[in-house]
Amino acid sequence: NSAAENLFGYPKDDVLGKNIDQLVPTSFREKNDGHWGSPQEDGNETVSGNGCETIGKRVDGTTFPIQLAVSEV
């Protein structure tokens, strides 16, 4: 949405269909690995809707605290 575009600085076409990891610094990806989604036996991924506190990364590389929640659409 436009609020996320303004907050992170990425145009929607640069993030649609891509892994959410590009919005989180590398050091925080490992900390949250498995929290955003985990594979099931059928190969599908479960997605957490509860969210977590982490650090977001803007397109210019600056970081900021965020509450991140992921859900299937």
C-alpha positions, 0 to 999 in steps of 0.5 A: 500500500502507499503507506508502506511505499512511503515508509520503506521507500520501495515502489510496490513493483520492487516488492510484490511477489518477493521475499519479505526479507528485503525489508529487514536487515540481514542481522535480524533475518536470522533472529526471526528465521522460521517465525514468518513462515514454516514449511508444512509436510505438503510443501505449503507454508504457514504464515504467522499473523501475530507479528513480531517486533523487529527492525525494518530496512528502508531502500536507502539502508537506514533502519527503524523499529517495526511491528511486523505481521505477515498474513496470507492473502 
